Amino acid sequence: MADGEAGAYREFKALSEAADRKFARARDLPLYGGGDHHSRKAFKAYTRLWRLQQERRRELVAGGLRRWEIGEVASRIGQLYYARYLRTAEPRSLVGAYVFYEAIYSRGYFGAAAGAEGGGGSRHQALLIRYKELRFIARFLVVAMLMRRAEAVDHLAGRLRALVEETKAAYPKTNFKEWKQVLQELGRFLKADGAYKGSRSLRYDNLFDSYPSNLVSIARFHSKRVLKLKEAVLTSYRRSEVKFTELTLDTYRMLQCLEWEPTGSYQIAAKELTENGTVSDQSGPSGLIDIQLSTEISDGSLPSNPQKAIIYHPTVSHLLAVLATICEELSQDSILLIYISASGCAEQNMASQKYASSSSSHATAASSFSIDKPNSHNSPDNHLWLGPRGSGGKAQWQFHGPNNLYPEDLIPFTRYPLFLVIDSENSHAFKVIHNAEKGEPAALLLSPRISSAMPGVESTGHGSQFTYFLTAPMQAFCQLAGITSDIDTDTYANAENILFSALEEYEGILCTSVGLNNVWGQVVPDPFLRRLILRFIFCRAVLFYFHPEDHEQHLPTCLPSLPDSVSPTAEAIKTPILLLAENLVVSNRFRFRDSRHNKK
């Protein structure tokens, strides 16, 4: 081996170790409240490393560089792009992660090394590389899901299943229980997400979610002030919830619902990058990836997405610390959306919950927002349960434990404008926040206490029903009415047109209603929040006619109240739902009372 070749590889290894340290620091930081400088340092280190392997590839390969080492570098870059997407909500960063992951996969960086024990690699090392490949495909799957690349998702899911089986056969003494669970979770997730093939994206699409007939009404909408959605905190914590890795189905849907759908030019740019990556030089052992992510990827025709802190299975103290940090940085013209999907109580007769190690470290950050707890905490239905399977029983809710989130915990944050979405059987407990705010009246959307479904139709595998209506109302309507995924394409398209017209009409009524409370008035101009309100109106009306005799348990609630002009009994609200049910031939599953359908 020539000195130059050995020196090049030593330089690569030294840079790689330094970059790995920076990567670890960036990875361990929360994806909110700063920390961008660590991410930038890691990007800079890996950029330098990447350029070295591009410029001196032949020397590095001759010096001992393996394909999986290049794959590891590219995978870290993809992870940094994905973390930046979670931190900033920039679509460009999500594309960056996809491009790098696709290039890694198409060249089989990990596969060749894991499948061969020769070439200087031991059986143990081959197994370690195989684990890297499994984790890489799982990460690639999440990014492909968020990019809505259905074919790639199906292919990767099949490859992950095959790879787990291959590895189990090759290493029979190795425990693969964890990966078996991952595959089970993946199957449930894909079944729920793909229940209605061909359905539209959950993101805000100007072609489908913006109604030109109402633009003048919205532009002239008068309020004392107008608030914009710039920050959101999204979390879900339920027993047996549908999830894949650390992405639950409910937060996955809400995450996309609070983003703009990229325009055609953006999609073309992403496709070109992918194709360029695929046809790059693959002749050498390193398989050069010549990808330059330029600012041209950015979609300048769209506003920025709201930033979102996605918290996976937090303790209450962790959640409050995140809220405290974000509220302190909230600008004067902003409103914070807090979305929580959680069970109302712990599962009975299970092992007691272990305190998360991070609880104590977050307690100080949240202390400035603490308040005295009233003595009313003696009921099992006045809080949310943020925890895994717990001990259950009365003792579990007789104290303010680390897993019990009470409405009073959120009241201190009402010093700032809040838009609360609570999806739980105990959501009604959060009504007490209304008129108890500490400075800014909050907007509340609260789920029904009981989810609805046709008799004999399984509904829990679709995620939380209220969240489903807020993020994918057409699919939620079909699920509620017991319509399977084999619905005729033309029928489904006609149904979407009916829903489009209904929401357009609802928007016109809402924006011209006399007496609209200013809490709603100051957020109606924001496209994301307005869409949530319109879908709430639709959800409430649909459930009203699905359960005409038990409204208290089965209907969602909003506080302050919306005008009577958008109530379920208003003719303009009811008629489109009747048309939708007739189009899908499910009118008999609703009770429209004196509707024209019943008069036939």
Secondary structure by P-SEA (a helix, b strand, c coil): ccaaaaaaaaaaaaaaaaaaaaaaaaaaccccccaaaaaaaaaaaaaaaaaaaaacaaaaaaacccaaaaaaaaaaaaaaaaaaaaacccaaaaaaaaaaaaaaaaaaaaaaaaacccccccaaaaaaaaaaaaaaaaaaaaaaaaacaaaaaaaaaaaaaaaaaaaaaacccccaaaaaaaaaaaaaaaaaaacccccccccccccccccccaaaaaaaccccccccccbbbbbcccccccccccccaaaaaaaaaacccccaaaaaaaaaaaaaaaaccccccccccccccccccccccccccccccccccccaaaaaaaaaaaaaaccccbbbbbbbbbbcccccccccccccccccccccccccccccccccccccccbbbcccccccccccccccccccccccccccccccccbbbbbccccccccccccccccbbbbbbbcccbbbbcccccccccccaaaaaaccaaaaaaaaacccccccaaaaaaaaaaaaaaaaaaaaaaaacccccaaaaaccccaaaaaaaaaaaaaaaaaaaaccccccccbbbbccccccccccccaaaaaaaaaaaaaacccccccccccccccc
